[in-house]
Amino acid sequence: MSRKTLDLSEALSGYLQQVQPELSDIERRMLEETAQLPGAGMQIAPEQASLLSVLAASIGAVHTLEVGVFTGLSTLAVARALPAHGRVVAMDIDAATTERARAYWEAAGVADRIELHIAPALETLDGLLAAGKQDRFDFAFIDADKRNYWHYFERCLALLRPGGLIAVDNVLWHGKVADKNENDATTAAIRDFNARLREDTRVLHAVVPVGDGLTLAVKRPTSSTTRDAQ
Ligand SMILES: C[S@@+](CC[C@H](N)C(=O)[O-])C[C@H]1O[C@@H](n2cnc3c(N)ncnc32)[C@H](O)[C@@H]1O
């Protein structure tokens, strides 16, 4: 037993990769080829991908939201955990990186489960709300521009069914959130997101130190999703 999360040494991090579920050939290619791209550091860690698959499967997710696709690893992780009729509404503004993502999804045989929207995610989410899709989704993963995190969270919460789960990446922001000398707008936005969520009675949440920090929030059955809407 331990009351503190382990520091991951290089050796332990290597061991963690050895005991994770084996990556598929497509996932290996996604990791290797994305590592050569500008912005490679934006990709989620393989252990986060495994966790997203487990989370989506564990709640029997069918309809899901993905805010921030990049080259498609997190989308693939969720899509492969869905039943054949499941759907990911995936959102990004970058047509070039998501073209790569689409090729990987096709190679992995999950492209027909993914509906990609190339537009600012707030527009896509507002479109879903305007179309009356409140309470329709089971799972959401938020991993796009950090300054909009709270806005994404509010909209995803409204779109989720009670008992649905939202996962939010980068909540520990490379450790900057704990450094008083770091006060750039992105770090401030993540601190603000973390502080707001702590007070939010509409969800049950946990902050998990995996990858760059992943917050998991379950929508409580009785929650009103209109509070604090912006
Ligand atoms: C951290 S990356 C996503 C990584 C991805 N989840 C993965 O598994 O590799 C963030 C993505 O958010 C996208 N993005 C930035 N601003 C956006 C916006 N306003 N709307 C939608 N996507 C946005 C970027 O183009 C980028 O691909």
The ligand as an ORCA input file, in Angstrom:
! r2SCAN-3c Opt
* xyz 0 1
  C      -3.212     17.724    -27.849
  S      -3.727     17.606    -29.527
  C      -4.821     16.219    -29.497
  C      -4.082     14.912    -29.335
  C      -4.956     13.707    -29.609
  N      -6.023     13.582    -28.630
  C      -4.134     12.427    -29.682
  O      -4.536     11.414    -29.107
  O      -3.087     12.443    -30.304
  C      -4.785     19.001    -29.657
  C      -5.553     19.126    -30.953
  O      -6.539     20.143    -30.755
  C      -6.733     20.796    -31.978
  N      -7.350     22.099    -31.730
  C      -6.787     23.258    -31.323
  N      -7.702     24.220    -31.223
  C      -8.889     23.679    -31.576
  C     -10.228     24.172    -31.656
  N     -10.528     25.436    -31.370
  N     -11.197     23.320    -32.052
  C     -10.917     22.024    -32.339
  N      -9.666     21.500    -32.270
  C      -8.672     22.319    -31.890
  C      -5.339     20.888    -32.587
  O      -5.425     21.064    -34.000
  C      -4.722     19.560    -32.155
  O      -4.827     18.589    -33.191
*
